[in-house]
């Protein structure tokens, strides 16, 4: 029998940050849907956003910025 995965307090913290970002993005899509023609995020894209640990892709010390609703530089001319 497989051992259950342990969820750390940090994991719960990052999960809450991801949920908060997704809630904001959902609200933005709903608010702009009349003129963009898209009132909801594509479910597959939303699922990917819910699963990707964005904080692992940013420089140390900027982890919480990864869950803000704006572009964040991650080096080499790229953003998250």
DSSP file (Angstrom, degrees, kcal/mol; ACC not computed):
  #  RESIDUE AA STRUCTURE BP1 BP2  ACC     N-H-->O    O-->H-N    N-H-->O    O-->H-N    TCO  KAPPA ALPHA  PHI   PSI    X-CA   Y-CA   Z-CA
    1    1 A X              0   0    0      0, 0.0     2,-0.1     0, 0.0     0, 0.0   0.000 360.0 360.0 360.0 135.4    0.0    0.0    0.0
    2    2 A X        -     0   0    0      1,-0.1     2,-0.3     3,-0.0     3,-0.0  -0.400 360.0-114.7 -71.4 143.2    1.3    3.4   -1.0
    3    3 A X        -     0   0    0     -2,-0.1    -1,-0.1     1,-0.1     3,-0.1  -0.612  37.1-109.1 -75.7 132.8    2.2    5.8    1.8
    4    4 A X        -     0   0    0     -2,-0.3     2,-0.3     1,-0.1    -1,-0.1  -0.337  34.8-107.0 -65.1 144.3    0.0    8.9    1.8
    5    5 A X        -     0   0    0      1,-0.1     2,-0.4    -3,-0.0    -1,-0.1  -0.517  30.7-131.2 -71.8 133.2    1.6   12.2    0.7
    6    6 A X        -     0   0    0     -2,-0.3     2,-0.6    -3,-0.1    -1,-0.1  -0.708  13.1-147.3 -85.8 134.6    2.2   14.6    3.6
    7    7 A X        -     0   0    0     -2,-0.4     2,-0.1     4,-0.0    -1,-0.0  -0.912  14.8-150.4-105.0 120.2    1.0   18.1    3.0
    8    8 A X     >  -     0   0    0     -2,-0.6     4,-1.9     1,-0.1     5,-0.2  -0.397  27.6-109.8 -84.1 162.8    3.2   20.7    4.7
    9    9 A X  H  > S+     0   0    0      1,-0.2     4,-2.1     2,-0.2     5,-0.1   0.872 121.8  55.3 -57.8 -36.0    2.1   24.1    6.0
   10   10 A X  H  > S+     0   0    0      2,-0.2     4,-2.6     1,-0.2     5,-0.2   0.912 104.1  53.2 -63.0 -41.5    4.1   25.7    3.1
   11   11 A X  H  > S+     0   0    0      1,-0.2     4,-2.3     2,-0.2    -1,-0.2   0.914 109.8  48.1 -59.1 -42.3    2.2   23.6    0.6
   12   12 A X  H  X S+     0   0    0     -4,-1.9     4,-2.2     2,-0.2    -1,-0.2   0.879 109.7  53.2 -66.0 -37.2   -1.1   24.8    2.1
   13   13 A X  H  X S+     0   0    0     -4,-2.1     4,-1.9     2,-0.2    -2,-0.2   0.933 111.2  44.8 -62.3 -47.0    0.1   28.4    1.9
   14   14 A X  H  X S+     0   0    0     -4,-2.6     4,-2.5     1,-0.2    -2,-0.2   0.875 110.5  55.1 -66.8 -36.6    1.0   28.1   -1.8
   15   15 A X  H  X S+     0   0    0     -4,-2.3     4,-2.6    -5,-0.2    -1,-0.2   0.914 107.9  49.1 -62.7 -42.0   -2.3   26.4   -2.5
   16   16 A X  H  X S+     0   0    0     -4,-2.2     4,-2.4     2,-0.2    -1,-0.2   0.904 110.2  51.4 -63.1 -40.4   -4.2   29.3   -0.9
   17   17 A X  H  X S+     0   0    0     -4,-1.9     4,-2.2     2,-0.2    -2,-0.2   0.909 110.8  48.3 -63.1 -41.8   -2.1   31.8   -3.0
   18   18 A X  H  X S+     0   0    0     -4,-2.5     4,-2.6     2,-0.2    -2,-0.2   0.923 111.3  49.8 -64.0 -44.0   -2.9   29.9   -6.2
   19   19 A X  H  X S+     0   0    0     -4,-2.6     4,-2.4     1,-0.2    -2,-0.2   0.900 109.8  51.4 -61.9 -40.4   -6.6   29.8   -5.3
   20   20 A X  H  X S+     0   0    0     -4,-2.4     4,-2.1     2,-0.2    -1,-0.2   0.921 110.8  48.1 -62.9 -43.8   -6.6   33.5   -4.7
   21   21 A X  H  X S+     0   0    0     -4,-2.2     4,-2.5     1,-0.2    -2,-0.2   0.931 112.2  48.8 -61.7 -45.8   -5.0   34.2   -8.0
   22   22 A X  H  X S+     0   0    0     -4,-2.6     4,-2.8     1,-0.2    -2,-0.2   0.878 108.7  53.5 -63.7 -37.4   -7.5   32.0   -9.8
   23   23 A X  H  X S+     0   0    0     -4,-2.4     4,-2.2     2,-0.2    -1,-0.2   0.917 110.7  47.2 -61.6 -43.0  -10.4   33.7   -8.1
   24   24 A X  H  X S+     0   0    0     -4,-2.1     4,-2.4     2,-0.2    -2,-0.2   0.917 112.9  48.0 -64.7 -43.7   -9.1   37.1   -9.3
   25   25 A X  H  X S+     0   0    0     -4,-2.5     4,-2.6     2,-0.2    -2,-0.2   0.913 110.6  51.6 -64.5 -42.5   -8.6   35.8  -12.8
   26   26 A X  H  X S+     0   0    0     -4,-2.8     4,-2.4     1,-0.2    -1,-0.2   0.920 111.1  48.3 -58.5 -44.0  -12.1   34.3  -12.8
   27   27 A X  H  X S+     0   0    0     -4,-2.2     4,-2.5     2,-0.2    -2,-0.2   0.900 110.6  51.0 -64.3 -41.5  -13.5   37.6  -11.7
   28   28 A X  H  X S+     0   0    0     -4,-2.4     4,-1.6     2,-0.2    -2,-0.2   0.917 111.0  47.9 -63.2 -43.1  -11.6   39.5  -14.4
   29   29 A X  H  X S+     0   0    0     -4,-2.6     4,-1.0     1,-0.2    -2,-0.2   0.926 112.9  48.5 -62.9 -43.8  -12.8   37.2  -17.1
   30   30 A X  H  < S+     0   0    0     -4,-2.4     3,-0.4     1,-0.2     4,-0.3   0.900 112.0  49.3 -62.7 -40.9  -16.4   37.5  -15.9
   31   31 A X  H  < S+     0   0    0     -4,-2.5    -1,-0.2     1,-0.2    -2,-0.2   0.779 120.2  35.3 -70.7 -27.2  -16.2   41.3  -15.7
   32   32 A X  H >X S+     0   0    0     -4,-1.6     4,-1.8    -5,-0.2     3,-1.0   0.410  86.6 101.6-107.6   1.4  -14.8   41.6  -19.2
   33   33 A X  H 3X S+     0   0    0     -4,-1.0     4,-2.1    -3,-0.4     6,-0.2   0.802  71.9  64.3 -58.7 -33.4  -16.6   38.8  -20.9
   34   34 A X  H 34 S+     0   0    0     -4,-0.3    -1,-0.2     1,-0.2    -2,-0.1   0.868 116.6  27.0 -61.0 -36.4  -19.2   41.1  -22.6
   35   35 A X  H <4 S+     0   0    0     -3,-1.0    -1,-0.2     1,-0.1    -2,-0.2   0.587 125.1  46.0-106.2  -9.7  -16.5   42.8  -24.7
   36   36 A X  H  < S-     0   0    0     -4,-1.8    -3,-0.2    -7,-0.2    -2,-0.2   0.658  97.2-130.3 -98.3 -19.3  -13.9   40.1  -25.0
   37   37 A X  S  < S+     0   0    0     -4,-2.1     2,-0.4    -5,-0.3    -4,-0.1   0.548  81.8  96.1  81.3   6.8  -16.3   37.3  -25.8
   38   38 A X        +     0   0    0     -6,-0.2    -6,-0.2    -9,-0.1    -4,-0.1  -0.863  37.9 167.2-133.3  99.4  -14.7   35.1  -23.1
   39   39 A X  S    S+     0   0    0     -2,-0.4     2,-0.3    -6,-0.2    -6,-0.2   0.565  70.4  40.5 -87.5  -8.7  -16.5   35.1  -19.8
   40   40 A X  S    S-     0   0    0    -11,-0.1     2,-0.2    -7,-0.1    -1,-0.1  -0.982  84.1-110.4-140.1 151.0  -14.5   32.1  -18.5
   41   41 A X        -     0   0    0     -2,-0.3    -2,-0.0     1,-0.1     2,-0.0  -0.548  51.6 -92.9 -72.5 141.3  -11.0   30.8  -18.6
   42   42 A X     >  -     0   0    0     -2,-0.2     4,-2.7     1,-0.1     3,-0.3  -0.374  36.8-128.7 -52.3 129.1  -10.6   27.7  -20.8
   43   43 A X  H  > S+     0   0    0      1,-0.2     4,-2.2     2,-0.2    -1,-0.1   0.826 106.3  51.1 -57.3 -34.5  -11.0   24.8  -18.2
   44   44 A X  H  > S+     0   0    0      2,-0.2     4,-2.0     1,-0.2    -1,-0.2   0.885 111.7  47.0 -71.2 -37.1   -7.7   23.1  -19.3
   45   45 A X  H  > S+     0   0    0     -3,-0.3     4,-2.5     2,-0.2    -2,-0.2   0.913 112.2  50.6 -67.7 -41.9   -5.7   26.3  -18.9
   46   46 A X  H  X S+     0   0    0     -4,-2.7     4,-2.1     1,-0.2    -2,-0.2   0.904 108.9  51.9 -62.4 -40.9   -7.3   26.9  -15.5
   47   47 A X  H  X S+     0   0    0     -4,-2.2     4,-1.2    -5,-0.2    -1,-0.2   0.916 109.9  48.8 -61.5 -43.7   -6.4   23.4  -14.5
   48   48 A X  H  X S+     0   0    0     -4,-2.0     4,-2.2     1,-0.2     3,-0.5   0.921 110.7  50.5 -62.2 -43.4   -2.8   23.9  -15.5
   49   49 A X  H  < S+     0   0    0     -4,-2.5    -1,-0.2     1,-0.2     5,-0.2   0.853 109.1  52.4 -63.3 -33.7   -2.7   27.2  -13.6
   50   50 A X  H  < S+     0   0    0     -4,-2.1    -1,-0.2    -5,-0.2    -2,-0.2   0.757 116.1  39.8 -72.2 -24.5   -4.1   25.5  -10.5
   51   51 A X  H  < S+     0   0    0     -4,-1.2     2,-0.4    -3,-0.5    -2,-0.2   0.752  90.4  93.1 -98.1 -27.2   -1.5   22.8  -10.6
   52   52 A X  S  < S-     0   0    0     -4,-2.2     2,-1.8    -5,-0.1     3,-0.1  -0.553  70.2-138.1 -77.0 124.5    1.7   24.7  -11.6
   53   53 A X    >   -     0   0    0     -2,-0.4     3,-2.4     1,-0.2     4,-0.2  -0.569  24.8-178.1 -80.1  81.6    3.8   25.8   -8.5
   54   54 A X  G >  S+     0   0    0     -2,-1.8     3,-2.1     1,-0.3     4,-0.2   0.779  72.2  70.0 -54.0 -32.0    4.6   29.3   -9.9
   55   55 A X  G >  S+     0   0    0      1,-0.3     3,-0.6     2,-0.2    -1,-0.3   0.694  89.9  63.0 -63.7 -17.6    6.7   30.1   -6.8
   56   56 A X  G <  S+     0   0    0     -3,-2.4    -1,-0.3     1,-0.2    -2,-0.2   0.573  99.1  55.6 -80.8  -8.8    9.3   27.6   -8.0
   57   57 A X  G <  S+     0   0    0     -3,-2.1     2,-0.3    -4,-0.2    -1,-0.2   0.338  94.0  77.9-107.2   5.2   10.0   29.6  -11.2
   58   58 A X  S <  S-     0   0    0     -3,-0.6    16,-0.1    -4,-0.2     5,-0.1  -0.762  90.6 -85.0-114.3 160.9   10.9   33.0   -9.7
   59   59 A X    >   -     0   0    0     14,-0.4     3,-2.1    -2,-0.3     4,-0.1  -0.252  59.6 -85.1 -60.8 149.4   14.0   34.3   -8.1
   60   60 A X  T 3  S+     0   0    0      1,-0.3    -1,-0.1     2,-0.1    -4,-0.0  -0.253 117.7  28.5 -53.6 139.0   14.5   33.6   -4.3
   61   61 A X  T 3  S+     0   0    0     -3,-0.1    -1,-0.3     1,-0.0     3,-0.1   0.276 109.0  73.8  90.5 -10.8   12.7   36.2   -2.2
   62   62 A X    X>  +     0   0    0     -3,-2.1     3,-0.9    -7,-0.1     4,-0.7   0.183  56.4 117.0-115.6  14.9   10.1   37.0   -4.9
   63   63 A X  G >4 S+     0   0    0      1,-0.3     3,-1.4     2,-0.2     4,-0.3   0.873  73.9  51.2 -55.5 -44.3    8.0   33.8   -4.5
   64   64 A X  G >4 S+     0   0    0      1,-0.3     3,-1.4     2,-0.2    -1,-0.3   0.789  99.2  65.7 -68.4 -24.2    4.8   35.5   -3.4
   65   65 A X  G X4 S+     0   0    0     -3,-0.9     3,-1.7     1,-0.3    -1,-0.3   0.751  85.8  74.0 -65.0 -21.8    5.0   37.8   -6.4
   66   66 A X  G << S+     0   0    0     -3,-1.4    -1,-0.3    -4,-0.7    -2,-0.2   0.715  95.6  50.2 -63.7 -20.0    4.5   34.8   -8.5
   67   67 A X  G <  S+     0   0    0     -3,-1.4    -1,-0.3    -4,-0.3     2,-0.2   0.203  85.7 105.6-107.4  14.9    0.8   34.7   -7.4
   68   68 A X  S <  S-     0   0    0     -3,-1.7     2,-1.6     2,-0.2   -47,-0.0  -0.643  82.9-111.6 -87.3 154.5    0.1   38.4   -8.2
   69   69 A X  S    S+     0   0    0     -2,-0.2     2,-0.3     2,-0.0    -3,-0.1  -0.435  87.3  74.0 -90.1  63.8   -2.0   39.1  -11.3
   70   70 A X  S    S-     0   0    0     -2,-1.6    -2,-0.2    -5,-0.2    10,-0.1  -0.968  90.9 -76.3-160.8 164.6    0.7   40.7  -13.4
   71   71 A X        -     0   0    0     -2,-0.3     2,-0.4     8,-0.1    -2,-0.0  -0.369  42.1-166.1 -67.3 145.5    3.8   39.8  -15.4
   72   72 A X        -     0   0    0     -6,-0.1     8,-2.2    -2,-0.1     2,-0.1  -0.992  22.4-118.9-136.6 125.9    6.9   39.0  -13.3
   73   73 A X  E     +A   79   0A   0     -2,-0.4   -14,-0.4     6,-0.2     6,-0.3  -0.394  27.8 177.5 -65.3 135.6   10.4   38.7  -14.8
   74   74 A X  E     -     0   0A   0      4,-2.5     5,-0.2     1,-0.4    -1,-0.1   0.205  52.7 -91.3-121.9  12.5   12.0   35.3  -14.4
   75   75 A X  E >  S+A   78   0A   0      3,-0.6     3,-2.0   -16,-0.0    -1,-0.4  -0.103 100.0  62.9 100.0 162.0   15.2   36.0  -16.3
   76   76 A X  T 3  S-     0   0    0      1,-0.3     3,-0.1    -3,-0.1    -3,-0.0   0.782 127.8 -62.8  55.4  31.6   16.4   35.6  -19.9
   77   77 A X  T 3  S+     0   0    0      1,-0.2    -1,-0.3     0, 0.0     2,-0.3   0.649 108.0 125.1  72.8  14.9   13.8   38.1  -21.1
   78   78 A X  E <   -A   75   0A   0     -3,-2.0    -4,-2.5     2,-0.0    -3,-0.6  -0.728  41.7-160.3-108.2 155.6   11.0   35.9  -20.0
   79   79 A X  E      A   73   0A   0     -2,-0.3    -6,-0.2    -6,-0.3    -8,-0.1  -0.899 360.0 360.0-129.2 161.1    8.0   36.5  -17.7
   80   80 A X              0   0    0     -8,-2.2    -7,-0.1    -2,-0.3    -1,-0.1   0.300 360.0 360.0-115.2 360.0    5.6   34.4  -15.8
